[in-house]
Amino acid sequence: MSGGVDSAVAAARAVDAGHDVVGVHLALSRMPGTLRTGSRGCCTIEDSMDAQRAANMIGIPYYVWDFSERFKLDVVDDFVAEYQAGRTPNPCMRCNEKIKFAALLEKAMALGFDAVATGHYASIVTDADGNKELHRAAAWAKDQSYVLGVLTKEQIDHSMFPLGATPSKAEVRAEAAARGFTVAQKPDSHDICFIPDGDTRGWLADRVGAEQGEILDRTGAVIGQHEGAHAFTVGQRKGLNIGFPSDDGKPRFVLEVRPKDNAVVVGPKEALDIAEIAGSKFSWAGLAPLDPTEAFECQVQIRAHADPVDAIARVTVVDGTTELVITPHEPLNGVAPGQTAVVYVGTRVLGQCTIDKTISAVPVPVP
C-alpha cells in the first residue's frame, strides 16, 4: 500500500473478494523527515500514514517493511551506474523487477502468503490450459502493463491486480470517496521517487561529478564542449550550447552518449529514427514463444505512455551473445540504450528487453 488511492481501493476490493489481506507499506528511503512535495515522489512518511489510515478503515493488519538498503543497491545505485555508462535507465521498471515483485514477493511467500496484490492497472488472464498471462488494463489511457513487463511467469502466478478491469481512474476515485478514504482526491505521484525535487541533472552531478568533454557531429568532428556527459540523454535538444548553427540551419539533437570518451554525439532530428533495437537482458512474461528464434509479429512499446508500434521480433545469437532483436515496421524515435522495450501480442505482454543497441534508420554521412 503506497499511500495512494489505487492501492487503497485495490486492498479493499481484495477484501471484498474474500481474500485474507494484510496491508504492507514499503520503506524505501532512510532520509528522516522525507515528505511529499506536491505530487512528486512516493513512499514518504506522509504516504505511510495515508496507507495506515486506509488499512484501518478497511479493517486489515498493516505493516511497514524496510527495504531501503535493497532499494539503494538495486534501484538507486543502478540508476547512477547506468548514467555513468551513458545509458538512460528506468528506475520504476527496476523497482518492480527487484523490489515489489522480487524482494517483497519473496518475503511474502516465505511468510506463507499466496500473492502480492497492487494497485497497478493491468490484468491477469488465464488461458485454456490454465496458464496465467499478463494483459493490458481495460482502460488503455491508464494502462500500466508496460512497467510490469519485467515480471516472470513465476511472479505473474503470484500476483493480483484488482483494478485491471476498471474503465477509468475517475471511477476508482469515486469508489474511494464512497468508502470514506481520505486519499480519494490525492494527486498521483510522478517523476523519480528518490529525486523528489525533479532536478535529475543536479542530483546526478552531486554523485557522478562533472568533467568537460567534446561534442561531436556524426562524422566525428568536434563542434563544441560540454560540462559533463551524464547531463545529456538521447533526444535532448536544449542545453547543447554549441554556439553556431548546423550546416542546414536546423536544430541538433543528442544522438549518442559515449561515457568512455566523455563525448556527446549530436545530429539532425531525423537521425533519431531507429530501424532496429536489441537487448541481451530479456525475459518472458509467462510462457515464451514455442520457438523464439523464428521471427514473429508483435507490437513494441518503448515508454510507459508511448503508442505501441507494429514490429517483428526474434531471438538471435551473435558472437556468443543471445539477444532479443526487434525490428519495427516504422522507425522508432529517440530510443536510448538503457530503456526498456516491452513486446506485446495483442493485449498480452509477451516479454521485454533492456535495450543495449540501436541502429539508426538514417545512414551516417561520409565526411
Helices and strands as residue ranges (DSSP letters): H 5-16, E 23-27, H 45-58, E 62-66, H 68-71, I 72-76, H 77-84, H 91-95, I 96-103, H 104-110, E 116-117, E 122-126, E 132-136, G 145-148, H 153-157, E 159-160, H 169-179, H 200-208, E 213-216, E 222-226, G 229-231, E 253-258, E 263-267, G 269-272, E 273-279, E 281-284, E 296-301, E 309-318, E 321-328, E 332-333, E 340-345, E 348-354, E 357-360
